[in-house]
């Protein structure tokens, strides 16, 4: 068994080539000495070959039993045996010489044991240490650099050639279709479903909770809203094989569509829902989920005996005592109240076999939060003495909210009761809508002859009608005063009829209520008018619209003013309920510069409203020039020097100043010019420059006159001007 004289590795089969360090030598078992020098190596013909006893794969390093995946530019640990030497005091990435640890050739910024750079064969080794350049050639390090540089040039050239002959193919797979929700999924409102990356011009079907979602054939125009970031992917785990039949949505040319999705106000708060999109072939494409958020409260029934104020879960109503066998029915109102927002239908139910003596309105329709009066009918005609109870359940749909009204009827033997009598003519009340209630009135009830002393009760069939007291005791042949009152709260103008019935005895009193509209109640469309005018000019009139409320009666109105400089074209008239009238307001032209304030007062009965008029009278614009005249002297061969003119405003008016020239000697045009102009502030100054051209205009000897006119124009179109005279004296040049 031979030993490599360089790295002391065993060389099987007496080979002269060491595959560990790449040294080509002779068979020897002697270890190298310090004085040994390696023989010259012909690196041009010497390459590292696999061991004859090992199988070889160009894509892997190592023997057949030691396979290492090939990575360009990397020498794996199997080949990192001692014998690879480093250069003294060198940095990684360089070919190292002696005095270093046995190792590898380092690539720049690579891990030890790697040779950087693609297209290098990692299994090729060349012994570098102490190698001498072949005669007429270069050292191995030089040869290595040449090989590396050649490889880099080849890489660059190949890349450029490929890029030129095979340009970048932009036909990447198209992005997958997706659905995005914008807006908040508030119950009772809508969100926007947007689709993108769908087949252009194709059709898709969208389902909501696996039910067909109706839509038009074209995408809806919707308003952009913030995206709703809701992750509800769990809703999309189970997808039906095909969508339910329904309308199709046409995808626009850019692969998008947008449709509104209504969030049902009757869903449970926090419930989850899914939207899915299907292609024309019925295959599922994509989906998105969302959660129903609370919004406006859903409409529901709430219990109340008074007008929608009670909050108890159950309401009771006690009726009686009634006389057994009495055919006179009792009519009582019950207020069915709601909360939230929206519409609902209600129905009533009770055990009619148990309570044949009871009749209730069976159904109705309500818009929350309004209320509705339900009539309760009770009769003791076929009843014996005793106490009777029935529960009436009012159910609101949707939502299935319930209100239970417990009605108790007391029936006593007829000969044991009082028999109330009230020989009273109908009562009448009059009031104004929105005003205080009219004064109550008094009726007297009596216990009939032959009736027992006992208790009595009064019942009203109208919520606005009441008795005070509503029950009490009465002696045999006795009498009691009862106050009758009405409430105008919540009632519109009109005629109302109600009844008070006293039991036992069923004495009934009719009550008439008339509600009138209040007097005319005026309002105006504006509370302030502003006029701006230049002194001596008249501003345009401005209109004021007065209106009478829909809940106010027709009447007459008047207009008055507190300033003599105000003009009102109409000082009064008639106005209907809900009507309006227009009044023209103007300003007199005799005002001096300054600010003025006045008022116009509109009245209708006790209703008044005021409009404030503010007037700003601006002074006339004024302009001056300094100097007021200009004189130039020149010759027919030389132009005189230019001169300056300063223009000033002599009033507190800003504006724009312009200048124009005029020359009286028409035989010679354009010998006078002026430059400058523009915006000028209130009490400001603006410079101008005047030039005369005696020589360039070809003027002969003589005197020429002209003028410059400066004009200031204010923002309201008012102008003022000043003129500066110009004299040009032209003399002949000296010979």
C-alpha positions in Angstrom: 0.0 0.0 0.0 1.6 3.3 -1.1 1.3 6.6 0.7 1.0 10.0 -0.9 4.1 12.0 -0.2 2.1 15.2 0.0 -0.9 14.4 2.3 0.1 11.0 3.6 -3.1 9.4 2.3 -3.1 5.8 1.3 -3.0 5.1 -2.4 -4.7 1.7 -3.1 -3.7 -0.4 -6.1 -0.3 1.2 -6.3 -1.6 4.2 -8.2 0.6 7.3 -8.6 -2.4 9.7 -8.5 -3.8 10.9 -5.1 -7.4 11.7 -5.4 -7.4 13.5 -2.0 -4.9 16.2 -2.7 -4.6 15.9 -6.5 -0.9 15.1 -6.4 0.6 13.0 -9.2 3.7 11.1 -7.9 5.4 7.8 -7.7 4.7 4.8 -5.6 6.3 5.3 -2.3 5.6 4.4 1.3 8.1 6.9 2.6 6.7 10.0 4.2 7.9 13.2 2.8 10.6 15.1 4.5 11.1 18.8 5.0 13.5 18.9 2.2 11.3 17.0 -0.2 10.1 19.0 -3.2 7.2 17.8 -5.3 8.0 16.9 -8.8 6.9 19.2 -11.6 3.3 18.6 -12.6 2.0 19.2 -16.1 -1.3 20.8 -15.1 -2.4 21.2 -18.7 -2.8 17.4 -18.9 -3.3 16.5 -15.3 -6.9 16.2 -14.0 -8.4 14.6 -11.0 -10.1 11.3 -11.9 -12.3 9.1 -9.9 -10.7 6.1 -8.2 -10.8 3.1 -10.6 -12.5 1.0 -8.0 -15.4 3.5 -7.5 -18.4 4.1 -9.8 -18.6 7.7 -11.1 -21.6 10.0 -11.7 -20.8 13.4 -13.1 -23.7 14.9 -11.2 -22.5 13.7 -7.8 -19.3 13.7 -5.8 -18.0 10.7 -4.0 -18.1 7.0 -4.4 -21.2 4.9 -5.3 -21.6 4.3 -1.5 -21.0 8.0 -0.6 -23.4 10.1 -2.8 -23.4 13.9 -2.3 -25.8 16.0 -4.3 -24.1 18.2 -6.8 -24.3 22.0 -6.3 -22.3 24.3 -8.7 -19.3 25.8 -7.1 -19.3 23.6 -4.0 -16.9 21.0 -2.8 -18.5 18.7 -0.2 -16.9 17.4 2.9 -16.1 14.0 1.3 -13.3 15.8 -0.6 -12.3 18.1 2.2 -9.4 16.1 3.4 -6.1 17.4 4.5 -3.8 18.3 1.7 -5.8 21.3 0.4 -3.6 24.1 1.4 -4.1 27.8 2.1 -2.0 30.8 1.3 -0.2 32.5 4.1 -2.1 35.4 5.6 -4.7 35.5 2.8 -8.5 36.3 3.0 -11.2 33.8 2.1 -11.9 33.6 -1.6 -8.2 33.4 -2.5 -5.9 30.5 -3.3 -3.9 29.9 -0.2 -0.3 28.8 0.0 1.6 27.0 2.7 1.7 27.8 6.4 -2.1 27.5 6.6 -4.4 24.7 7.8 -5.1 21.9 5.4 -8.3 22.8 3.7 -10.0 24.1 0.7 -10.2 26.7 -1.9 -12.6 29.4 -0.6 -15.0 31.4 -2.8 -15.8 35.0 -1.9 -18.2 35.1 1.0 -18.6 31.3 0.9 -18.3 28.8 3.7 -15.0 27.0 4.0 -14.8 24.1 1.7 -16.5 25.7 -1.2 -15.2 27.0 -4.5 -17.3 29.9 -5.6 -18.6 30.3 -9.2 -20.9 28.4 -11.4 -19.9 26.1 -14.3 -16.9 24.9 -12.2 -16.5 21.1 -11.9 -16.1 20.4 -8.3 -14.6 17.0 -8.8 -11.6 18.4 -10.7 -8.6 19.0 -8.5 -5.2 20.4 -9.4 -2.4 20.4 -6.9 -1.3 23.9 -6.3 1.4 24.0 -3.7 4.9 24.3 -4.8 3.8 23.8 -8.4 6.0 25.4 -10.9 4.9 26.8 -14.2 5.4 24.7 -17.2 8.2 25.8 -19.5 7.0 28.7 -21.6 3.7 28.7 -19.6 2.3 30.1 -16.4 1.9 29.0 -12.8 -1.2 27.0 -11.8 -2.6 30.0 -10.0 -2.4 32.0 -13.2 -4.0 29.2 -15.1 -6.8 29.0 -12.5 -7.6 32.7 -12.9 -7.7 32.3 -16.7 -10.1 29.4 -16.4 -12.3 31.4 -13.9 -12.3 34.5 -16.1 -13.1 32.5 -19.1 -16.0 30.8 -17.3 -17.4 34.2 -16.3 -17.2 35.5 -19.8 -18.9 32.4 -21.1 -21.7 32.9 -18.5 -22.3 36.5 -19.4 -22.3 35.8 -23.2 -24.6 32.8 -22.8 -27.0 34.9 -20.6 -27.1 37.7 -23.2 -27.6 35.3 -26.1 -30.5 33.5 -24.3 -32.1 36.8 -23.4 -31.8 38.0 -27.0 -33.0 34.8 -28.7 -35.6 34.0 -26.0 -37.2 37.2 -24.7 -39.0 37.1 -21.4 -42.3 35.3 -21.7 -45.0 37.4 -20.0 -47.7 34.8 -20.5 -47.6 33.8 -16.8 -50.6 32.0 -15.4 -53.4 34.4 -14.8 -54.3 35.2 -11.1 -57.1 33.3 -9.6 -60.5 34.8 -9.3 -61.2 36.4 -5.9 -64.1 38.1 -4.0 -63.7 41.2 -1.8 -66.3 42.8 0.5 -66.3 46.5 1.0 -68.3 48.2 3.8 -69.6 47.0 7.1 -72.1 44.2 7.2 -74.6 46.1 9.3 -78.0 44.4 9.5 -80.5 46.3 7.5 -77.9 47.9 5.3 -75.9 46.8 2.3 -72.3 45.9 1.5 -70.6 45.7 -1.8 -69.3 42.4 -3.3 -66.5 42.9 -5.8 -65.1 40.3 -8.0 -61.7 40.5 -9.8 -59.6 38.3 -12.1 -62.7 36.6 -13.5 -62.9 35.6 -17.2 -63.5 38.7 -19.2 -67.0 39.0 -20.6 -68.0 35.7 -19.0 -70.8 35.1 -16.6 -70.8 34.0 -12.9 -73.5 33.0 -10.5 -73.3 34.2 -6.9 -75.0 32.6 -4.0 -75.7 33.9 -0.5 -75.7 31.0 2.1 -76.1 28.6 -0.9 -79.2 30.4 -2.1 -79.4 32.1 -5.5 -78.6 35.7 -5.3 -80.8 37.8 -7.6 -79.0 40.4 -9.7 -79.2 42.2 -13.0 -77.3 41.0 -16.1 -74.9 43.9 -15.8 -72.8 44.8 -12.7 -74.2 47.5 -10.6 -72.6 51.0 -10.2 -71.6 51.2 -6.6 -69.8 53.7 -4.4 -66.3 52.8 -3.2 -66.2 52.0 0.5 -63.4 50.8 2.8 -62.6 47.0 2.7 -64.1 44.8 5.4 -61.3 42.7 6.7 -63.2 39.6 7.8 -61.7 36.1 7.8 -64.5 33.6 7.6 -62.7 30.9 5.6 -64.4 28.2 7.7 -67.6 29.0 6.0 -66.2 27.8 2.7 -65.1 24.3 3.6 -68.2 22.7 2.3 -69.1 23.8 -1.1 -72.2 22.5 -3.1 -71.4 20.8 -6.3 -73.5 23.2 -8.4 -75.1 26.6 -7.6 -78.9 27.0 -7.3 -80.6 28.3 -10.4 -80.8 32.1 -10.5 -79.7 35.2 -12.3 -76.3 35.5 -13.8 -73.8 38.4 -13.5 -71.9 39.5 -16.5 -68.2 40.2 -15.9 -66.8 43.4 -17.4 -63.9 43.5 -19.9 -61.3 43.9 -17.2 -62.5 40.8 -15.3 -64.3 42.6 -12.5 -67.9 43.1 -11.3 -69.6 44.7 -8.3 -73.0 44.1 -6.8 -74.7 45.2 -3.6 -75.5 42.6 -1.0 -78.3 43.3 1.5 -77.6 42.3 5.1 -81.0 41.1 6.4 -82.1 43.0 9.4 -83.8 39.8 10.7 -80.6 37.8 10.9 -79.2 37.1 14.4 -76.5 39.4 15.6 -73.1 37.9 15.0 -74.4 35.2 12.6 -71.9 34.2 9.9 -72.8 34.0 6.2 -71.0 33.0 3.0 -70.9 34.3 -0.6 -69.8 31.9 -3.3 -69.1 32.4 -7.0 -69.6 29.7 -9.7 -68.5 29.7 -13.3 -70.7 29.1 -16.3 -69.9 25.4 -16.1 -71.3 25.3 -12.6 -67.9 24.8 -10.9 -67.1 26.6 -7.7 -64.5 29.4 -8.3 -64.1 31.2 -5.0 -65.9 32.5 -2.0 -65.8 34.9 0.9 -67.6 35.0 4.3 -68.8 37.8 6.6 -70.4 38.3 10.0 -73.7 40.2 10.5 -73.0 43.3 12.7 -75.7 45.0 14.9 -77.2 48.1 13.4 -80.5 49.7 14.0 -82.6 47.7 16.4 -85.0 45.3 14.8 -88.7 46.1 15.1 -90.3 44.4 18.1 -93.4 44.6 20.2 -93.2 46.1 23.7 -95.9 45.9 26.3 -97.7 49.0 27.6 -101.0 50.2 29.0 -100.1 53.8 28.9 -98.8 55.1 25.6 -95.7 53.1 25.1 -94.0 53.8 28.5 -94.2 50.4 30.4 -91.5 47.9 30.2 -93.0 44.9 32.1 -93.1 41.6 30.3 -96.7 41.1 31.0 -99.6 43.6 31.2 -102.8 43.3 33.1 -106.3 44.8 32.7 -109.0 44.5 35.3 -112.6 45.0 34.2 -115.7 45.1 36.4 -117.7 44.5 38.3 -120.3 43.8 35.6 -123.8 42.6 36.3 -124.4 39.0 35.4 -126.5 38.7 32.2 -125.9 42.4 31.3 -125.9 42.7 27.5 -124.1 46.1 27.6 -120.5 45.5 26.3 -117.5 47.2 27.6 -115.1 48.7 25.1 -111.5 49.3 26.3 -108.5 50.5 24.3 -105.1 48.8 24.5 -102.0 50.4 23.1 -99.8 48.0 21.2 -96.3 49.6 21.2 -93.1 48.9 19.2 -89.4 49.6 19.5 -86.6 49.6 17.0 -87.0 50.4 13.3 -88.8 48.7 10.5 -92.1 47.2 9.7 -93.9 44.2 11.3 -97.2 42.4 11.2 -98.9 41.4 14.4 -101.6 38.9 15.3 -103.5 38.2 18.5 -104.6 34.9 20.0 -106.3 33.6 23.1 -108.3 30.5 24.2 -111.7 31.4 22.7 -113.4 28.4 24.2 -112.2 29.4 27.6 -113.1 33.0 27.1 -116.1 33.4 24.8 -116.9 36.6 26.6 -113.8 38.3 25.1 -113.2 39.8 21.6 -110.0 41.4 20.4 -108.8 42.8 17.1 -107.1 39.9 15.4 -104.3 41.4 13.3 -102.7 44.6 12.1 -99.6 46.2 10.5 -97.1 48.5 12.3 -94.1 50.6 11.5 -91.7 50.8 14.4 -91.4 52.8 16.6 -95.1 53.8 16.1 -98.0 52.4 18.1 -101.5 51.2 17.4 -104.7 51.1 19.5 -106.4 47.8 19.8 -110.0 47.5 21.0 -110.9 45.1 23.8 -114.6 44.0 23.9 -116.0 42.4 27.0 -119.6 41.3 27.7 -121.2 39.5 30.7 -124.4 38.7 28.8 -124.0 34.9 29.2 -121.9 34.9 32.3 -122.8 34.0 35.9 -121.3 35.7 38.8 -117.6 35.0 39.3 -114.2 36.0 38.1 -113.0 35.3 34.6 -109.4 35.5 33.3 -107.9 35.2 29.8 -104.4 35.8 28.4 -104.2 37.5 25.0 -100.9 37.0 23.2 -99.8 39.6 20.6 -97.1 38.2 18.3 -95.0 40.4 16.0 -93.4 39.1 12.9 -90.6 39.0 11.9 -88.7 38.4 15.1 -91.5 36.5 16.9 -91.7 39.0 19.7 -94.6 38.6 22.1 -96.7 40.8 24.4 -99.1 39.1 26.8 -102.1 41.0 28.1 -103.9 39.4 31.1 -107.6 40.4 31.3 -109.6 39.8 34.5 -113.4 40.3 34.4 -115.4 40.5 37.7 -119.1 39.6 37.4 -121.5 39.9 40.3 -125.2 39.1 40.7 -127.3 41.9 39.3 -129.4 42.4 42.5 -126.2 43.0 44.5 -124.8 45.8 42.4 -125.2 49.4 42.1 -126.9 50.7 38.9 -125.1 53.8 37.8 -127.1 56.4 35.9 -125.7 59.5 34.1 -128.3 61.6 32.4 -125.7 63.8 30.8 -125.7 65.4 27.4 -122.6 64.9 25.2 -119.5 66.8 26.4 -117.4 68.9 23.9 -113.8 70.0 24.2 -111.8 72.3 21.9 -108.0 72.7 21.8 -105.1 73.7 19.6 -102.6 71.2 18.3 -99.4 71.2 20.4 -100.9 73.5 23.0 -102.0 72.8 26.6 -105.0 70.6 27.3 -108.4 72.2 27.6 -109.9 72.4 31.1 -111.6 69.3 32.4 -115.4 69.1 32.8 -117.5 67.5 35.5 -120.3 64.9 35.2 -122.5 63.6 38.0 -123.3 59.9 38.3 -126.1 58.5 40.5 -127.0 55.2 42.0 -130.5 54.2 40.8 -133.4 53.6 43.0 -133.6 50.1 44.3 -129.9 49.4 43.7 -127.4 48.3 46.2 -124.7 50.5 47.6 -121.3 49.5 46.3 -118.4 50.2 44.0 -118.4 51.6 40.5 -115.8 52.0 37.7 -115.5 54.2 34.6 -114.0 52.9 31.3 -113.0 54.9 28.3 -112.8 53.6 24.7 -110.2 56.3 23.7 -106.7 56.8 25.0 -107.1 60.5 25.0 -110.2 60.4 27.2 -110.1 59.7 31.0 -112.2 60.0 34.2 -111.0 61.3 37.5 -111.5 59.4 39.7 -111.9 56.2 37.5 -113.6 54.2 40.3 -115.0 54.6 43.8 -117.9 53.7 46.1 -121.5 55.1 46.0 -124.3 55.0 48.5 -127.8 53.8 48.0 -129.5 56.6 46.1 -126.2 58.5 46.3 -124.4 60.6 43.7 -120.7 61.3 42.9 -119.0 64.1 40.8 -116.5 62.7 38.2 -114.1 64.9 36.3 -113.7 64.2 32.6 -110.5 65.2 30.9 -108.9 65.0 27.5 -105.2 64.9 26.4 -104.0 66.5 23.2 -100.6 64.8 23.3 -99.8 63.2 20.0 -103.1 64.1 18.3 -103.3 65.9 15.0 -105.9 68.6 14.1 -109.3 67.1 13.5 -112.5 65.7 15.1 -112.5 62.9 17.7 -115.3 61.1 19.4 -114.9 59.0 22.6 -117.1 57.4 25.2 -117.1 57.0 29.0 -119.0 54.1 30.3 -119.8 53.6 34.0 -120.4 50.2 35.5 -122.5 48.6 36.9 -125.5 50.0 35.0 -123.6 50.7 31.8 -124.3 54.4 31.7 -122.4 56.0 28.8 -121.4 59.6 28.1 -120.3 60.7 24.6 -117.3 63.1 24.4 -116.5 65.2 21.4 -113.0 66.7 20.9 -112.1 69.3 18.3 -108.4 70.0 17.8 -107.6 73.1 15.8 -104.3 74.1 14.1 -102.3 76.7 16.0 -102.1 80.2 14.4 -99.9 80.8 11.5 -96.3 80.1 12.5 -93.8 81.8 10.2 -90.3 80.8 9.3 -87.8 82.3 6.8 -85.3 80.7 4.5 -82.5 82.9 5.6 -81.8 84.9 8.7 -79.2 87.2 7.2 -78.8 89.3 4.0 -75.5 90.9 3.0 -75.3 93.7 0.5 -72.0 95.2 -0.9 -72.2 98.3 -3.0 -70.0 101.2 -4.2 -71.1 104.6 -3.1 -73.5 106.0 -5.6 -74.6 102.6 -7.0 -77.6 100.5 -6.1 -77.2 96.8 -5.3 -79.6 94.2 -6.7 -82.5 93.3 -4.5 -82.5 90.0 -2.6 -85.5 87.8 -1.9 -86.7 86.3 1.4 -89.2 83.4 1.5 -91.5 83.2 4.4 -93.3 79.9 5.1 -96.2 78.8 7.2 -96.0 75.4 8.9 -98.1 72.4 7.8 -99.4 72.2 11.3 -100.3 75.9 11.5 -103.6 77.5 10.5 -103.9 80.0 7.6 -103.6 83.7 8.6 -102.3 87.1 7.7 -98.7 88.3 8.0 -97.0 91.7 8.1 -93.5 93.0 7.5 -91.9 95.9 9.2 -88.4 97.5 9.1 -86.3 99.4 11.6 -84.1 101.3 9.1 -85.2 104.0 6.6 -82.6 102.9 4.0 -84.2 99.5 3.7 -86.8 98.9 1.0 -89.4 96.1 1.4 -91.6 95.6 -1.7 -94.5 93.9 0.2 -95.5 94.8 3.8 -98.2 92.1 4.3 -100.6 89.5 2.9 -102.3 86.2 3.5 -100.6 82.9 3.9 -102.2 79.4 3.8 -101.4 76.4 5.9 -98.2 75.0 4.5 -98.0 78.0 2.2 -95.2 80.5 1.5 -94.6 84.0 0.1 -91.6 85.8 -1.3 -90.6 89.4 -0.2 -88.0 91.5 -2.1 -85.5 93.4 0.1 -83.5 96.3 -1.3 -81.1 99.1 -0.2 -81.6 102.8 -0.9 -78.8 104.5 -3.0 -78.3 107.6 -0.8 -75.9 105.9 1.7 -72.4 107.2 2.2 -69.4 105.0 2.5 -69.6 102.8 5.6 -71.3 99.8 7.2 -75.0 99.6 8.1 -77.2 97.1 9.8 -81.1 96.9 9.7 -83.8 94.4 10.4 -87.0 93.2 8.8 -89.6 91.7 11.2 -92.2 89.3 9.8 -95.3 88.7 12.1 -98.4 86.4 12.0 -100.4 86.6 15.2 -98.1 85.8 18.0 -95.5 84.3 15.6 -92.6 86.5 14.6 -89.3 86.0 12.8 -86.5 88.5 12.0 -84.1 88.9 9.1 -80.9 91.0 9.6 -79.7 93.1 6.6 -76.0 94.0 6.6 -74.9 96.7 4.0 -71.3 97.6 3.2 -71.0 100.8 1.2 -67.6 101.1 -0.4 -66.0 104.5 -1.4 -65.6 105.3 -5.0 -62.2 104.2 -6.3 -59.7 107.1 -6.7 -56.3 107.1 -8.5 -53.5 109.7 -8.7 -50.2 109.9 -10.6 -46.9 111.5 -9.7 -45.6 113.4 -11.6 -48.7 114.7 -13.3 -46.8 115.5 -16.5 -43.7 114.3 -18.3 -41.2 116.2 -20.5 -38.6 114.5 -22.7 -35.8 116.1 -24.8 -34.0 114.3 -27.5 -32.5 114.6 -31.0 -33.3 112.9 -34.2 -30.3 110.7 -33.6 -30.6 109.8 -29.9 -33.6 108.8 -27.7 -34.1 110.5 -24.4 -33.9 108.6 -21.2 -37.0 106.9 -19.7 -38.9 108.4 -16.8 -40.9 106.8 -14.0 -44.5 107.5 -12.9 -45.9 106.3 -9.6 -49.7 105.6 -9.5 -51.4 105.6 -6.1 -54.9 104.8 -4.9 -56.4 107.6 -2.9 -59.3 105.6 -1.3 -59.5 102.3 0.5 -60.1 100.3 -2.7 -57.9 97.7 -4.2 -58.0 96.9 -7.9 -56.1 96.4 -11.1 -54.3 99.3 -12.8 -53.7 99.5 -16.6 -52.2 102.1 -18.8 -52.8 103.3 -22.3 -51.1 105.9 -24.5 -52.3 108.6 -26.9 -50.2 110.6 -29.3 -51.5 113.8 -30.9 -48.9 113.8 -33.8 -50.4 111.3 -36.0 -47.7 111.6 -38.6 -45.3 109.8 -36.3 -46.7 106.7 -34.6 -45.4 104.7 -31.7 -42.9 107.3 -30.3 -44.5 107.0 -26.8 -44.6 103.7 -24.8 -45.4 102.8 -21.2 -44.7 99.6 -19.3 -46.0 98.3 -15.9 -49.3 97.7 -14.3 -51.2 95.0 -12.4 -52.7 94.6 -9.0 -52.7 97.4 -6.5 -53.7 97.2 -2.9 -55.9 99.6 -0.9 -54.0 102.9 -0.4 -51.1 101.3 -2.4 -48.7 102.5 -5.1 -47.6 101.0 -8.4 -44.6 102.1 -10.6 -44.8 102.7 -14.4 -42.0 103.5 -16.9 -42.5 105.9 -19.8 -40.2 105.9 -22.9 -40.1 108.1 -25.9 -38.3 107.3 -29.1 -37.3 110.3 -31.1 -34.5 108.7 -33.0 -35.8 105.2 -33.5 -39.2 106.5 -34.5 -37.6 108.7 -37.1 -38.9 112.0 -35.7 -37.7 115.2 -37.1 -37.0 118.4 -35.2 -40.1 119.7 -33.4 -42.4 119.3 -30.4 -44.6 116.3 -30.0 -47.4 115.8 -27.4 -49.2 112.8 -26.1 -50.7 111.4 -22.9 -50.8 108.3 -20.7 -54.1 107.3 -19.1 -54.0 105.2 -16.0 -57.2 103.3 -15.1 -58.0 101.4 -11.8 -60.8 98.8 -11.9 -62.2 97.3 -8.7 -63.5 93.8 -8.1 -67.1 95.0 -8.4 -66.4 96.6 -11.8 -66.1 100.2 -10.7 -63.3 102.2 -12.3 -61.5 105.6 -12.0 -58.7 107.1 -14.1 -56.0 109.8 -14.2 -54.2 111.2 -17.2 -50.5 112.3 -17.4 -49.5 114.6 -20.2 -46.3 113.9 -22.2 -44.2 116.4 -24.2 -41.3 115.4 -26.4 -38.9 118.0 -27.8 -36.8 116.9 -30.7 -33.8 119.0 -31.9 -31.5 118.6 -34.8 -28.1 117.2 -34.0 -25.1 119.6 -34.1 -23.0 119.4 -37.2 
